[in-house]
């Protein structure tokens, strides 16, 4: 038995508890488990001796004895002591008063207490016997004798022949000086090896602290080396290595064995110190060098003699980005490609949708150029010259001499700007000045290099102010109405509040407490403090001295206290003529839903949501948009309800606009003033004030849904250009309208939901 096995045995005793019992009250050790047979002859028996060790508990060691003729138990004990000098017997007449065992190699020095040693034995008929004398009891073929002073063994170890030649294979190691790939920083070093069935590989790990856990070492190596991974929590499930050529994992049905400096380790929780060597081994290729039984199960000690090779430094990985991460999409259709550009220090990506089976790369670039004013490129004859991105006063462009194109991570698939792309493709233009050289070749006196582009690719945001709706207060065409605007004739006079949570995603979060109902009454101001906070999903229902009516233009306006033009906390707006049945304005949000917003909402991507403008400026609403609703009388609106938008992109908590888009606004805003902060609701068109009632048929669409032709009816409006948008905010068509019926061919438009914006109104159109 090796020191490694003894360490495992003691570790199991500690793990299962010192009071665990090996076997039954009179356990046996099967003869085929014995490794050291003493004496000679045709009869065989097994003898075990158990000592009570102060540290390890009750340790048993077992031998086999062979003989001919009649022998007493005293005879067989003398035979064991003769063959195994590590056992020392102390006898008094017909009694054994002490048994000692000393094995320096195993680190065992077992000294029994002087006194009368007793033994139990089980004969060939499985009958139990007990005695203390050694000259009166005769042993028979097949018997098992168990010596002890106080208790049966916690762990039974099979004795080995101390005179047998050493044939045990050596557990392979590798020196730190041989390691090629180091992870981490610091003056302390450990080596981690993994012995799969096919090969054994090793990494180096450096650290600054006094010690490090094996799990930390493996986590950091997995983070640094894309070829290495492992699974499992506190207990290891598998270790994998995949470099694109070989794929390694545990042999099915096996488990991973852990060794630290050649001894059985504590697995993932092992604590490593400077100079340690840790190894995981697949027992499929381990060589069993010892065994022992514990609680009726046999355990085997393995060594792993396979040569360990230092793993090479991994080649850098070509950076990519998935379509699910893209924020800005251009075009329409069911097919998608991702288009990226890797400048020297920045890599950005757009998404492109198309209906045909394939698309030319130059077409993709032309359409992105037309839709996104930040992007441009130039040609030199039939070849790409340069690619630009305009960022305020800064412009990104190439630094090297040319652009390299990759399709799905390879230059072999690319034909440059004439490349044909298909659904799911990923194409990248890269400036070689940003590349990492991974190979080179010489041809006709000229050196050529292969590059990998490792820069992380970020999805480019939606172009600022390029959404289909009007922008921030003060920008051209903005619908924002100042709180002091003379068009406002009255303000809310009554308010009831339903408080929402400070953080809807936390069930233990309290409700908001900032402000009270009075803050929503009367005129709004430029103050950010005189408001009432609604919280996540909270609401405020306001009443007025006189009903609101549907006059020309906007009819009422809602004020929030945003500190700037982009930190926008949004809310739905609903109206009622009886205080019971409410109808919601059809809100639109085209803001990206890939990343959760925490601070920035572009107002050009939202419509019919209160909170679109900064403090002092309100979001106006036109009752004419609700003219087809039978639940309200748009010329007798007595109640306005403001409902906080829960702007989480997690569907478990989020809220949706009228077109099924999840609404993304700052979330969570955890505080006692979370959510929409209502400053006031102003009335522009009030009943009894001589308001001219608006024409309810100003804009309508039929048939809807439509297949080929849609008719847009415009009544009493000047000719204007209508904009047709898809649900991501891309302009699908611009349509010149005139009074009367406008027949528009939409046969070339992909099936889906669209929005028509004209005459101050947004209508939904469904293409079948």
N, C-alpha and C positions, 0 to 999 in steps of 0.2 A: 504493500500500500504506500502511495506517495504522500508527501506532505499536503499536496493539493487535495487529495481525497479526504484526509483527516480534517482539513479546513472546511470542506463541504459537509462532512459528517457533523462537526461541531456546530456549523451554521444551521443545519437542519434541526439539531436539538434545541438550539436557541429559538428557532422559528416556531417549532411545534410545542415548546414548553418543556421544562425540566422534569415534569411529572409524567410525561408520556411513557407508556410501557411498550417494550418490544415484545410482540407476540402475546401469548397467553401466560398463565401462571407458570407453566412448565413448557416453554417454547422449544422448538427444535430447529436445527440448521440442516438443510438437506445436504447429503453427501456430495452431490454434484456441484455445490457451491464452494466446497473446500479447495483451497489453493495450495496448502502445505500439508503433505501426508508424511507422518513420522512412522518409524518401524518398518516391518515387512511381514508379509503373510497374506493369507486368503481371507481373514476376517477383518472387518472394518467397523469402526465406531467414530463418533464425533464427540469432542470434548470442548466445552466453552468455559471460560473463566470471566467473571464480571467484577470490576472494581468500581468503587464509588469515588469519582474524581471531584475535587472541590469546585472546579471551574466547569468542566464539561458534563458533569452528571455521571450516570452509570454507563461505563464503556465495557463492552464484551469483546473478547478475542477468541476465535475458534480455530481448532486444529483437527486434523484427521489422524487416527492411529490405526496401524495395521499389525496383525499378529497371527500366530498359530497356537493351538492348544488352549489351555485355561490360564487366564490372567485376571488379577485383581485390579481394582481401580487404582490402587497404589502403584501397581506395575505400569499401568499406562501413563500415569503422571510422571513416573521416573523416565519413561521412554520419551515423552515430550520434552522434558528438561534436558535429556541427553542430546536430542537432535536440535533443540532450540535453546542456545545459551542465554537468550534474553529472559527466559523464565528461571526464577530461583525459588526453590521449595524449602520451607522450614518445617521439619517433622518432629513429632514427639510420640514415640512408641507407634501406635497404630493410627495416629491422628496427624493431619496436616494443620499446622498452627498459623502458617502465613504463606502467601503466594505473591511474589513480586514480578514485575515485568518492566524492562527498561529497553527502549528502542530509540537511540539518539536520532536516527534518520527521520522517524515519524514525530519526534519531539514528545514521546511518551515516557513517563517515569511513574509507573503505577505501583504504589507501595500499599499493600493491604495492611489492615490492622492485625496485630497479634491476637490470637484467640482461636476458638474452634471454628474452622471453616466447614461448612456443610455443602452438600451437593444433592441435587435432584437428578434422577435419571429416568428416561423413558425407554422401556425395553421394546423388543421387536414386536410384541403384541400390543403396543401403545399403552401399556400400563405404567402408571407413575409410581416412583419410589423415592424415598428420601433417607439420607444417612449422613454420618459424619466420619465413621471409620473407613480406612482405606485397605485393610487387609482381609476383611471378612466378606466384602461384596465382590462377586465375580461379574465381569462384564461380558456380554454376549455380542455376537455379530449383529450389527444394525442398531445397537443401543446409542442413545444420546445422553451425555453427562453434562450437567450444568452446575458449575461451582459458583458460589456467591457468599457474601457475608450478610448483606442486608436486603438487596433488591435485585430484580431482574434487569437486564440491560436496556438502556434507552436506544443505544446504537450497537449493532454487532458488526465487528470488523473481521474479515478473513485474514488470518496470519499468512505471511509469505515466507518462503525459505530464505534465510539470511545468507546461505552459502550458494544460492543459485546464481549463475552468471547474469549480469544486468543486460536484459534484452528489451527493456522498455524504450520505445521511441521517444525522442526528445521533442518537446513542444517548440515549434519554430518561432523565432523572434526576428525583429529587424531593428537595426540601430537608428537612432535619430539622425545620425550623419548621412544615412542613405535616403532619407525622405526627400522627395522632390517638391511636393505640394504642401505648403504650410497655410493654415487658416488661423486668424486671430493675431493678437499682438501682446508682447510682454516678454519677460526674461525667463519665465518658466515654460517647460515643454513636456508634453506627453505625446505618445504615439498611439493611434487607434488603428487596429487591423480588423479586417473582416475576412473570414475563411469560408467562402462559398464552396459548393461541391466541385466547381470547375476551376476556381482560382482563388488566390488570397491576395488582397490589396491593402495598402496602408496609407494613411494620411498623418500629417503632423499638426499639432494644435499648440498654440502659444497663448499664455495668459499671464496677467499681472498679479492676481490675488494669490493667497497662500494655497488654495485648493479650488477645484472645479468639479462639478458633477458630470458624470458620463453623459447624462441626457443633454446638458448644456453643450458639451463638445459635439455631440451628434447634431443638435439643432443648428449650431453655427456652421458645421461642415455642410449640412443640407442646404442652408441659405447661400453658401458661397459656391458650392459645386452642384450644378444642375444635374449632373449624372447620378448623384447620390440622394437617396430618399429612404425613409423608414416609416413604419406605421405602428400604431399602438399608443396607449397612454402610459400609465405607470408600468405596464408590462409590455415588453416588446413583442410585436406581432411578426413583422418581417423587415428585412433590410434589402434594398434594391439598388442596383447599379445598371445604368443604361446609357451607353455612349453613342447610340445609333447603330452600333455594330453588334455588340453583345448585350444581353439582358439577363441579369443575375438576380436570383431570389432564393428563398429557403426551399429545400427539397420538400415536396408535399407530404404532410403528415408529421413533419419534424418540428422542433422548437430550436430556438437559438440558445447556445450555452455561452456564458460569459466567464472570462478569466481576466484577472488583474495580476500582472507580474507572475503568471503561471499558476496562480491559485484560483479556485472557483470564486467568482466575484458576486456582488450583490445586485447585478443587473443594472438597470437604468439609474438606480439610486447610488451606484458606486461613487465614492469620493476619490478623486485622483489628485496626486501631488506631483511636483516637479520630478521628472525622470521616470514616471510610471509608464508601463506598457499594458494597454487594454486590448483584449481580443474577443470578438464574437465568432463562434464556430458553429457550423452546421454539423450535428452529430453523424450525418450520413457519411462524412469523410473523417470523422474522429476515430482514433484508435483507443479502444478500451484498455486501460492499464490496471484497473482495480474495480471492485464492486463491494457493496455492503447492503444489508437489509435494514429497513426501518419501517416499523408499523406494518409489517406484512408485505412491503414493496421493496424491490431491489433497485438500487441506484448504481450507476456506473460512472467511473471517472475516465474522461477522454483526454488525449493529447492530440494536437493538430500539427503533424510534422511537415505539412506542405510548405514549400518555399513561399515566402511573402514578398510580393513585388511592390515597390513604391509607385503609387498611382501618379500618372503624369499630370502636369498642370492642364486644366481643361481649356480647350479653345473657346474664345469668346462666342456668345450666342448672338445671332442676328435678331435684332429687336423687331417685334411685331405688335399689333394691336388688333383686338377683335371688333367685329361689327357692333357688338352689344355695348361697347364703350364709346362709340361715336356720338357726338352731340349735334354736329351740323351736317344735315343730309341735303343733297342737291338732286333734282330730278324726281321722277316718279316711276313706279313699276314694281313688280314682284321680285326682280333680280337685284342683287346688291354687290358692289365691290367697294373696297376700302382703298383710298388713295392717300399716300403719305409722301412728305418731302423732308429729307434729312439735311438741313443746312449744317454748318460747322458745329454750332453749339445748341441748336434747337431742332427738334423733329416734331412735326405736326401732321394731323390726319383729318381728312374729310370723308364722308360717306357719299356714295353715288348710287342712285336707283335707276333702273331702266327696264323696259318691257320686252325688248327683242332678245334673241338667244345670246347675242354677244354685242360688244361695244368696243370701238377703237379707243385707245388711251388718249389720243389727241381730242376726241370728242368729249371725253370725261373732263379733260383740262379746259376745253373751251367753255363747257357748261358751268364749271366751277368759276371760271373767270367772269362769266356773265352774271352769275348770281352773287358772288362775293367780291366786293370792290377791293378787298385787301390783297387778293391773289392776282398775279399776272405772270406771263412768261413771254419769251421772245425766241424767234427761230433764226438759224443761220442756214439758209437754203432749206434743205429737207431735214435738217438736224436741229435738235434742241440747242439753243444757245444759253439761256439763263432762266431761272425761276425766281420770282420776287414775292416777298410778303411785306406789305406796307404796314408798319406799326407806329402810327403817329409820326414823329420826326425820324424814326429809325426804319431802315429797309434791310431785310434779309435777302442775300443773294449769294452766289457761289464765290468761294475763295480760291479753289483750285482751277484747273484748266478745262474741266468737262464735268458733265453729270453722268452718273452710272445708274442704269435702271435694273431693278430686280422684280421678278414676278414670283410671288409665293416663296420669297427668300432666296431665289437663285437668278443669276444672270443668264443661265443657259436657256431659260424659258422666254427671255425678253427679246423683242425686236425694236426696242426703244419706243419712240412716240407712236409708231405704227403697230404696236403690240395689240393683239386681240384679247380682250378680257371676257371672262364668263362669270356667271353667278358664283359668289363665294371667293373670288380671287382677291389677293392682296398685292398691290403694286406700290413700289417705293422708288423715288428718285433720290439719289444720295451724292453728295459732294465727297470725293475720295479723301479730301483733307480731314473729313470727320471719321474716316474708316480706320480699322485696325488691320494691319497686314498679317495674313495667316498663311500665305504661300507666295512663291515667286517662281518664275521660269524665264529662261533666256532663249531667244529665238532671233537668229540672224543679227547677233550683236546687240539686241535690244532686250532690256529686262521688262517683264510684265508682272504685275502684282495682283493678288486676289485679296479683297477686303471683306471684312465683316463690319457692319454698322450697329454698334451696341447702344447708341443713344436711346433712352426711353422715349417712346412716341406718345405725345399727349394729344387728345382729341381737341381740335380747335373749337373755340366757343362760337356761338352764334354771332354774326356780325352785329356790333352795337348799333342799335337804332334801325336795324334792317328788317324788323318784324313788320307784319301787315297793318298794324294799328298805330295810332298817333303816339308821339313820344312825351317826354317829361314836360312839366310846366315850363313855359317860356320858349319851347322849341316850336318850329314852324308847324302849324296845323294841329297843335295840341288842343285837346278839349277841356283842359283844366280850367276851373272857374275859381277865382280868388274869393276868399271869405268876405271881402268888402264889396264884391261886385253888386252894382245897382239892380241887376236882374233878380236878385234874391229878395222876395217880398215878405217871407215869414220864416219862422224856425219852429222846431218841434217844441211842444209844450208839455208832453207827458212821456215817461219812459219807464219800462220795467226790464230788469236785467236777469238773465240766467247765466250764472258764472260758469266758466269752463276750467279745466285743469291747467296747472302750470306746465305740465308735461304729460300729454296723453299716453305716451309710450311707457310711463312709469305709473303703475296702478297705485302706488303709495304717495304720489305727488299731491299736494293740497290744491285747492282752487285758488284762483287769483283774488287779490283783495284791493287792488289799486283803484281809487276813485269811487264815485257813486253815481246814481241816476242823474243827479243835478248837473253833473259835468257834461251830459249829452243834451241838455236843454239850452235853449237860447242860441245866440250867435256863436259860431266858431271863431277862433282867434289864431294868431300866429304863435301862440304858446304851445310848447310840447307837453306841458304839465297838466293843463286843465282838461283832462280826458278821463274816461272810464274804460278799464281794460276788461275785455270779454273772456280771455283765456282760450285754450284749445277747444274749438267747437262751441264756445259760448255764444250767446245771442243777446241783442237788445231790440225791444219792440217799442217803436215811437208813435205817438199820436199828435194831432195838430188841431188848432182851433177851427180850421176850415179844411175840407177835403182838397186833395191835389187832383188836378185835371190834366187831360192830355191836350196841351196846347201846341203851338208850333215850336219845334226844336225841343230842347231839354226841358224837363218838368220839375226835377228836384236834383239836389246835389248832396253827396255824402263826404264828410271830412274826417281824415285820420291825422296822426301826428308824426309821420315819418320825418326823421332828421335830415334825410337827403333824398335825391331823386331815385335811388336804387334800393335802399333798405325798405322794401315794401312788404308790409303785413296786410294780407288781403282778406276780403270778406265777400260772401254772397249777399245779394240784395233781393228781398222779396216784398211784395205789396199785397194789400188786402182791402176789400171794400166793406167787410163786416167783422174783421178781427179774428175770424176763425179759419177761413179758407185763404191761403196765401199762394201766390204764384211767383216763381223765381225768374229773374232776368236771365236769359241764356248766356251764361258766362263762357269765355274762351280763354284757354291757357295753352300757348304753344311753346312754353319754356321747356328746355331739355329736362328729361327725367333720368339721365344716366347718373348724375351726381347730385347729392342732396345739397340744396342751397342753404347757406348759413347767413349770407349778408347781401346778396346782389341779385336783383330781379330787373330785367330789361322791360320797361313799360310798353315797348312796341310789340311785345309778344303776348299781351294780355288785354282783354276787353270785357266790359260789363262786370268788373270786379271792383268793389270799393277798396280804397287804399292805394290806388294807382299813382297818386301824386303826393308830394312832400307837404309838410305842415303849412297851413295857410291856403292850400289849394285843394278843391274838392273834385270828386269824380261825379260827372253828371249822368243822369239816366233819363231815357225818353220812353214814356209809357206807350208810345205808338208801336214799339216792338212787341207789346203784349196784346195787341188788338185782336188776335184770334183766340184769346183765352176766354172761355165761357164762365170761369170761376170768379171773375172780377169785373167790375165796371170801371174802365180806365178813366172815366170822367167823374169818379167818386171814390178816390183812394183815401181811406181813413187811417190806415196803419202802414208803416214801413218797418220791416224787420231786417236787421243786420246780423248775419251769421258768420262767425269766424271760420276761415278756411284753415283746416289742419293741413299744413303744407308739407307733410311727410311723403316721400316717394315710396315708402313701405305701404303696400296695399292694405295691410292690417289696420293702419291708422289713417291713411290719406283720404282725400276727397277729390271728386272728379268734376270736370266742367261739363257743359251741355253736349259735348261731342265725345265723351268717354275718355278724355285725356286726364291723367292724374295731375293735380296742380302742385307745383313746386314753389314754395316760398320759404323764408327763413324758419327752420325747425331743427331742434326745439329751441325756444326762446325762454329758458327756464328762469322765471322770476315771479314775484308777486304782481308784475304788470305784463305778463306774457299775453301773446295773441294780439288781435286787432284792438287798437286804442281809439275809441269813438270820441270825436270832438263835437260833432253836431250834424244835423240834417237840415238843409235849407230848402225852402219851397220857392220855385220859380213861377209855376202856373198854379194859381189858387182859385178855387171855386168862388164865384161871385165877384171876381175882379175884372170882369170884361174880357176874359181870355178867349181868343179865337180858337175854337176846337179844331184840332188838326185833322186832315183827311186821313182816314184809317186805311185807305187803299193806296198809299203812296208807292209801295213796292211790294210785289208779290211774284211768286214763281210757280209754274205748273207745266207739265205734270211733275210730280215730285214724290217718289223716285222717278227718274227718267232713264231712257236707254240711249237715244240718239239726239233728240232735239229737246231743249228746254226753253220755255217761253218766260221771259222776264217782263212783267207789266209795270210800267212806270207811269204814275199819274201826277200831274201838276208839279213836275220837277224839271229843272233845267237839264239839258243834256250833260252827261258826265261820263267818265271812264270808270267802269266797275272792275273790281279785282276779284279773281277767283283763286282761292288758296286751298292747298291740301291741309291735312290735319297737323303737319309738321311746320307749317308757316311758309312753305315755298309757293311762289306765285306760279300758278298753272296757266292762267290766261288773263289778258287785259281786254275788256269788252266795252266798246263804245255804245252807250245807251242813248235813246231818245224817248220822248214822251210816247206812250202807247205800248204796243206789244213788240218786244225784241226777241226774235227767234234765233237761238244760238245752237250751233252744231257741237255736240260734246261726244261724238262717236269716237274720236281719237283719244279721249280722256280715259284713263284707267278706272276700273271699278273702284268705288270707295265713297267716303264722305268728304264733302268740300264745303267751303264757306264763301258766300258771295257778299262782298262789302260794297254797298252803294247807297246813296241818298241818306247817309248817316245811319244806316241799318245793316245788320249782319244777319243773313239768312242761311240756313243749312240746306244743301242740295245733296241728294244721294244719287250716285250713278250706278245703275244696275249692270 
